[in-house]
Amino acid sequence: MSKKLLLLSFISFQIFQASTGFSADTKTEAKQIMDGVYESFVKVVPYVYSDEKKLEGLRTDADQKERLLKNLTDISEFFKSARHVEYFQRPGFRPSLETINHHMSDTINAVKGNNYIFAQKRLKALTALCISCHSQLSESAAENTFGNAIKKVKRDNFDSDFAYGNYLFLVRRFSESEKYFDLAIEQSLKDQTEEELYPSLRRLISINTKIELNPKKANQFIDRYISNPKLPPLAKHTLQTWKKSLGKWKNFNTKKIKSIDGFIKTYLAPLEVEKGETAGGENDVTLLVGSGVLSKYLNDSPKTKLAPEILYWLSIAERRLSNTYFFSLSDLYLKDCVKLYPKSKYARKCFNEYAENIEFGYSGSGGTDIPIEEKQELERLKGFLK
């Protein structure tokens, strides 16, 4: 999912074009980075979505492996060069860019070591990072950003409707992606398989809530499937939970938000007392809508005094909604909250949340065994607090 890289870059570019706060030179520089990422990414797409048999063919095709490494290296270099671009240093983008650079390096090493399946999993895991940035922009903006280049990638380039839907999702062609996620769900129900069923359902609820902030449309999507007799019990329960949660958002209108501070107090702050009770998904819709509202606000107002509080809540949402084991965007938000805003009252709160996450992550039946590197990181972060 270096495509995610590409998306991230494009997103940035579109914003650059729409923003009056950046110079013409900065916009040109950003566009060059994004053009480079996309050009290399298109060549990587077949490997991101191919089956294991095709990936293993790289072991006997030295030229093909060399081309893959070159494209991955080019993507990595483009994103390294983005570090000095001002827009990428915004609070909502910085954690993703920083992680992409580290993650790409490890992915390249996996390909060099002939660990192709692992490398593919790492590329797919990057989707979470792409979405964290891309969901902050409008679909029309993405259309202007990707332009005709995106039309070169067709359904035939992918092994399944689900894979193509994911691609469209990453490049913010949401209306088109919904069609292919629906096809993936219908095929999954027909074949009684679940590998693509749950991810497709999650993509659709995310589009309708976090991205489009359209509870009415979300209900319509749920109603299409909730009574299907072939729907597995767990999937049906998930849809029922989402539908119930959507009830309190039926009259929600982003234009009526008087203040972000008020939005947080009304919808997110009450979740503090339920922090340990979110595993069942009861608050997923609230976290999706909340993260959509907050990330868009942070993108539009990167210097807001509410930035540390917003990073805190974005971390809470990511902790619950993300399902990757390669990195924790939630922890990255918390660390930026501490490092960038050490004087804020939320810095201490972010640090405590991060410390709790680390302790929980390294706790087991034998007790708590936190690695020395993590202990050193905790001490380093603690040093930022005022």
C-alpha positions in Angstrom: 0.0 0.0 0.0 2.6 2.3 -1.0 -0.4 3.6 -2.7 -1.2 5.0 0.5 1.9 7.0 0.2 0.7 8.2 -3.1 -2.6 9.2 -1.6 -1.0 11.1 1.2 1.1 13.0 -1.2 -1.8 13.8 -3.4 -3.9 14.9 -0.6 -1.3 17.3 0.4 -1.0 18.6 -3.1 -4.6 19.2 -3.4 -4.6 21.1 -0.2 -1.7 23.0 -1.3 -3.6 24.1 -4.3 -6.6 25.1 -2.3 -4.6 26.9 0.4 -3.6 30.5 0.2 -1.1 30.1 3.0 1.6 28.5 0.8 3.9 30.1 -1.7 3.9 29.2 -5.4 7.3 27.6 -4.9 6.0 25.4 -2.1 3.1 24.2 -4.2 5.4 23.4 -7.1 7.7 21.4 -4.9 4.8 19.5 -3.4 3.4 18.7 -6.8 6.7 17.3 -7.9 6.9 15.0 -4.9 3.4 13.7 -5.4 3.8 13.2 -9.1 6.9 11.2 -8.4 5.2 9.1 -5.7 2.2 8.3 -8.0 4.4 7.4 -11.0 6.3 4.8 -8.9 3.2 3.7 -7.1 1.3 2.7 -10.2 4.1 0.3 -11.0 3.9 -1.3 -7.5 0.1 -1.8 -7.6 0.3 -5.3 -9.1 2.4 -6.5 -6.2 0.2 -5.0 -3.5 -2.8 -6.9 -4.7 -1.4 -10.0 -6.3 -1.8 -13.5 -4.9 1.0 -15.4 -3.1 1.8 -17.5 -6.2 2.6 -14.4 -8.2 4.6 -12.9 -5.4 6.7 -16.0 -5.0 7.5 -15.7 -8.7 9.8 -12.9 -7.7 12.3 -15.4 -6.3 13.1 -16.7 -9.8 12.8 -13.4 -11.7 15.8 -11.2 -10.8 14.8 -8.4 -13.2 11.3 -8.2 -11.8 12.6 -8.0 -8.2 15.0 -5.3 -9.2 12.2 -3.2 -10.7 10.1 -3.6 -7.6 13.0 -2.5 -5.4 13.6 0.5 -7.6 10.0 1.6 -7.4 9.8 1.1 -3.7 13.1 3.0 -3.2 11.9 5.8 -5.4 8.7 6.1 -3.3 10.7 6.1 -0.1 13.1 8.8 -1.4 10.2 11.0 -2.5 8.7 10.8 1.0 12.0 11.5 2.7 12.3 14.6 0.6 8.8 15.6 1.8 10.1 16.1 5.4 11.1 19.7 4.7 7.8 20.6 3.0 5.8 22.7 5.5 2.4 21.2 4.8 3.5 17.7 5.8 4.5 19.0 9.2 0.9 19.8 10.2 -0.2 18.0 13.3 -2.6 15.8 11.5 -0.1 14.7 8.8 3.3 14.6 10.6 2.8 11.3 12.4 1.8 9.5 9.2 4.7 10.9 7.2 7.2 10.0 9.8 5.9 6.5 10.1 5.8 6.0 6.4 9.5 6.7 6.1 10.4 4.1 8.7 7.9 1.6 7.4 9.1 1.8 3.8 12.6 1.2 4.8 11.6 -2.1 6.6 9.5 -3.1 3.6 12.4 -2.6 1.2 14.6 -4.8 3.5 11.9 -7.5 3.4 11.9 -7.6 -0.4 15.7 -7.7 -0.4 15.5 -10.7 2.0 13.0 -12.4 -0.3 10.2 -12.1 2.3 7.6 -11.1 -0.3 4.5 -12.1 1.6 5.6 -10.2 4.6 6.5 -7.2 2.4 3.1 -7.2 0.9 1.4 -7.3 4.3 3.5 -4.3 5.3 2.4 -2.4 2.2 -1.2 -3.2 2.9 -0.8 -2.1 6.5 0.1 1.3 5.4 -3.5 1.9 4.4 -4.2 3.1 7.9 -1.7 5.9 7.4 -3.0 6.9 4.0 -6.6 7.1 5.3 -5.6 9.1 8.3 -4.6 11.9 5.9 -6.8 11.3 2.9 -10.0 11.4 4.9 -9.2 15.0 5.7 -9.9 16.2 2.1 -12.9 16.4 -0.2 -13.5 13.9 -3.1 -13.7 16.8 -5.6 -10.2 17.9 -4.5 -8.8 14.5 -5.0 -10.3 14.5 -8.5 -8.4 17.6 -9.3 -5.2 16.3 -7.7 -5.0 12.9 -9.4 -6.4 14.0 -12.7 -6.2 11.7 -15.7 -3.3 9.7 -14.2 -5.6 7.8 -11.9 -7.8 6.7 -14.8 -4.9 4.6 -16.2 -5.5 2.1 -13.4 -8.5 -0.2 -14.3 -10.4 -3.0 -12.7 -8.5 -5.5 -14.8 -5.3 -4.6 -12.9 -6.7 -6.2 -9.8 -7.6 -9.8 -8.7 -10.9 -8.9 -7.1 -13.6 -6.3 -6.7 -12.5 -5.8 -3.1 -8.9 -5.1 -4.1 -10.1 -2.5 -6.7 -12.5 -1.0 -4.2 -9.6 -0.5 -1.8 -7.5 1.2 -4.5 -10.4 3.6 -5.3 -10.9 4.2 -1.6 -7.2 5.1 -1.1 -7.3 7.6 -4.0 -10.5 9.1 -2.6 -12.8 7.9 -5.4 -15.3 7.1 -2.7 -18.5 7.0 -4.8 -16.9 4.5 -7.2 -15.3 2.4 -4.4 -18.7 1.9 -2.8 -19.9 0.0 -5.9 -17.0 -2.5 -5.6 -17.3 -2.9 -1.9 -21.0 -3.8 -2.4 -19.9 -6.3 -5.1 -17.4 -7.8 -2.6 -20.0 -8.1 0.1 -22.5 -9.8 -2.3 -19.8 -12.2 -3.5 -18.8 -13.0 0.1 -22.4 -13.7 1.1 -22.9 -15.9 -2.0 -19.7 -17.9 -1.3 -20.2 -17.8 2.5 -16.7 -16.4 3.1 -15.7 -13.7 5.5 -12.2 -12.6 4.5 -13.5 -9.6 2.4 -16.9 -9.3 4.1 -16.0 -7.5 7.3 -13.3 -5.2 5.8 -15.9 -4.1 3.1 -18.5 -3.4 5.7 -16.0 -1.3 7.7 -15.0 0.6 4.6 -18.6 1.5 3.8 -19.5 2.7 7.3 -16.3 4.7 7.3 -17.2 6.4 4.0 -20.6 7.3 5.2 -19.7 8.5 8.6 -16.1 9.6 9.0 -15.6 10.9 5.5 -19.0 12.0 4.2 -20.5 12.6 7.6 -23.8 11.3 6.3 -25.7 9.3 8.9 -28.8 8.9 6.7 -26.8 7.3 3.9 -25.1 5.1 6.5 -28.5 3.8 7.6 -29.4 3.1 4.0 -26.3 1.0 3.5 -27.0 -1.0 6.7 -30.6 -1.6 5.7 -29.4 -3.2 2.5 -27.7 -6.1 4.3 -29.0 -6.3 7.9 -31.9 -8.7 7.0 -29.9 -10.9 4.5 -30.3 -14.5 5.7 -26.8 -15.3 4.6 -25.2 -12.7 6.8 -23.1 -14.3 9.6 -24.4 -13.7 13.2 -21.4 -11.5 14.1 -21.8 -9.3 11.0 -25.5 -8.9 11.8 -24.7 -8.0 15.4 -22.1 -5.4 14.1 -24.7 -3.8 11.8 -27.3 -3.7 14.5 -24.8 -2.0 16.8 -23.9 0.6 14.2 -27.6 1.2 13.4 -28.4 1.8 17.0 -25.5 4.2 17.4 -26.5 6.1 14.3 -29.7 7.1 16.0 -28.2 9.9 17.9 -26.6 11.3 14.7 -29.7 11.4 12.6 -30.1 15.1 12.9 -26.4 15.9 12.9 -25.2 18.7 10.6 -21.6 19.8 10.5 -22.7 23.3 9.5 -24.4 23.6 12.9 -21.2 22.9 14.9 -20.7 26.1 16.8 -17.4 25.2 18.3 -15.0 22.2 18.2 -14.6 22.5 21.9 -18.3 22.2 22.4 -18.4 19.2 19.9 -15.8 17.4 22.0 -17.6 18.1 25.3 -20.9 16.9 23.9 -19.9 13.8 21.9 -16.5 12.6 23.0 -15.8 13.6 26.6 -18.6 11.3 27.8 -16.7 8.3 26.4 -13.9 8.9 29.1 -16.0 6.9 31.6 -16.6 4.2 29.1 -13.0 3.8 27.9 -12.8 0.2 28.9 -16.1 -0.7 27.4 -15.6 0.2 23.7 -14.3 -3.2 22.6 -17.8 -4.3 21.5 -18.1 -1.5 19.0 -20.9 0.4 20.7 -19.0 3.7 20.2 -17.5 3.0 16.8 -19.9 5.3 14.9 -19.2 8.1 17.4 -15.5 7.7 17.1 -15.7 7.6 13.3 -17.8 10.8 13.1 -15.7 12.4 15.8 -12.4 11.6 14.1 -13.8 12.9 10.8 -14.9 16.2 12.3 -11.6 16.7 14.3 -9.2 15.7 11.6 -10.8 18.0 9.1 -10.8 20.9 11.6 -7.1 20.2 12.4 -6.3 20.2 8.8 -8.0 23.6 8.3 -6.7 25.1 11.5 -3.3 23.5 12.2 -2.3 26.2 14.7 -5.4 25.9 16.8 -5.0 25.9 20.6 -7.1 22.7 20.6 -4.5 20.7 18.7 -3.2 18.7 21.7 -6.8 17.8 22.7 -7.6 16.9 19.2 -4.5 14.7 18.9 -5.6 13.0 22.1 -9.0 12.1 20.8 -7.7 11.0 17.4 -5.5 8.6 19.3 -8.4 7.2 21.2 -10.3 6.7 17.9 -7.3 5.1 16.2 -6.8 2.8 19.2 -10.3 1.3 18.8 -10.7 1.5 15.0 -7.3 0.5 13.7 -6.4 -3.2 13.1 -2.8 -3.1 12.1 -0.1 -4.8 14.1 2.9 -3.1 12.4 2.6 0.3 14.1 0.3 2.3 16.3 -0.9 5.6 14.8 -2.6 6.1 18.1 0.7 6.1 20.0 2.2 8.4 17.4 -0.6 11.0 18.0 0.0 10.8 21.7 3.7 11.2 21.4 3.3 14.3 19.1 0.8 15.7 21.6 3.6 15.5 24.3 6.5 16.7 22.1 4.8 19.5 20.2 2.6 20.8 23.1 4.5 20.1 26.3 2.9 23.1 28.1 -0.6 22.0 27.4 -2.6 20.4 30.1 -3.3 17.6 27.6 0.4 16.8 27.3 0.3 15.1 30.7 -2.9 13.3 29.7 -1.4 12.1 26.5 1.7 10.9 28.3 -0.4 8.9 30.8 -2.5 7.4 28.0 0.7 6.4 26.2 2.2 4.9 29.3 -0.9 2.9 30.0 -0.9 1.6 26.5 2.7 0.5 26.8 2.1 -1.2 30.1 -1.0 -3.0 28.8 0.8 -4.1 25.6 3.6 -5.8 27.6 1.4 -7.3 30.3 0.5 -11.0 30.4 -0.1 -13.9 32.8 3.5 -13.6 34.0 3.2 -10.0 34.9 4.5 -6.9 33.1 7.8 -7.0 31.2 8.4 -3.7 29.4 11.5 -3.7 27.1 14.3 -1.4 28.0 13.8 0.6 24.7 10.2 1.3 25.7 11.3 2.4 29.2 13.8 4.7 27.7 11.2 6.2 25.4 8.9 6.8 28.3 11.6 8.6 30.2 12.4 10.7 27.1 8.8 11.7 26.6 8.5 12.5 30.3 11.3 14.9 29.9 9.1 17.1 27.7 6.5 17.7 30.3 6.5 21.1 32.0 
